[in-house]
Every structure is written in C-alpha cells, then in structure tokens.
C-alpha cells in the first residue's frame, strides 16, 4: 500500500471506521457509523474525510425528494483493500441492484409488486401447506426467524413477529424499497392461501417488525 494509505489507516479510529465500511453490504452514513462505534458524528466526519483524501473511500450524496441537505453515504473506493471483510458477491450484488433500482426511479409500489409476484410463484411450488404454515416455512427459509404470537390476535388474525431481518443493512439504506419488497412477499404468500395481510410493521415503526395475517 502507498504511504498515504498507510498513514490514513495507521490511526486506530480511522482503521475501525474503515473496517466497519468494508464489512457493510450497503453504503453507510456518518450518523450510522457514529452510532455503531459510539463516536460523535463530527469526529466521524473528520476521519471519513481523511480516508476519502487517501482514496480509500468514496462518498455519494443521496437525495430522497425531501427538503434539506442530501444525505452523504460512504463506501469503499474502487480498488481499495477490503481487509478480508468484503461482503460475499451475492450480497454485494444485492446492494448494487438496490442502488440501481433507486437511481432509476423504482418506488415502494414497484418493490411491493415484485415481492408479491415472488410470493405467489413460491406458493405454487408448495401446494400442501396452510396459510400460516407456508408463511412460517418461507420466511424461516429466508432467515426472518418468524414467530407466531398466539396472544397477539385481533378478530381472529394472527401476528407473526420477525426475530431477525436478513435484509437489515439494505433496509436501513433503502427502506422504501426493501421493506415493501418484504411486505409484498408476505402478501403474495398469504393471498395464495386466501389469507390477507392486515398490517405490516417495519424496523422504522415503534413495534418490532411483524405482519398480521387474517385467515380465511
């Protein structure tokens, strides 16, 4: 590595920040890095600028259609050393596709429709499962660790909590796309067995992530 790179990574805080960015499947903001590492956001921004000057990371300004300054998100620069923490190729590809979808104007409705179609097609290959059984089977296979809450029922509906989100990093970076993709999956699976998704809570809502399903 060049001397400039060695100097940039020679600082313990910058090295820690760099490892955090290298191990992430999606670009991270200064506030996310500050929270993850227990640092002040201003301190993080100073170190990020030093890493950027050394050519180790790059920054992208994200405009989400709201008033105010764009959010800056940081990722490894092309050719930067990954320190052995580079995400697997399929995870990296998922992040790149999410960024592409957002950049080309994909919205929550499109993501929900794609998820719904996937859910319906998956259900066609699992003909003998009940509505709740199908949801539990497929959500568990995807890594959500679904847990039906028998006590959390309203008008005969069943609430299923997600104890883990395998899409969390992508959901934090692209919440409208990823969370609605997940909702569409649940709707497609449930509707294939004449069930109905009555409510869907994401990681940005007060309740833990869950889906409420009304059975036929």
Secondary structure, DSSP 8 states (H G I E B T S, - for coil): --HHHHHHHHSHHHHHHHHHHHT-SS-EEHHHHHHHHT--HHHHHHHHHHHHHTTSEEEEEE--SSSS--EEEEEE-TT---TT----HHHHHHHHHHHHHHHTT--HHHHHHHHHHHHHHHHHT-TT--HHHHHHHHHHHHT--EEEETTS-STT-EEEEES--TTHHHHHHSHHHHHHHHHHHHHHHHHTTT-EEEEEE-TTSSS-SEEEEE--
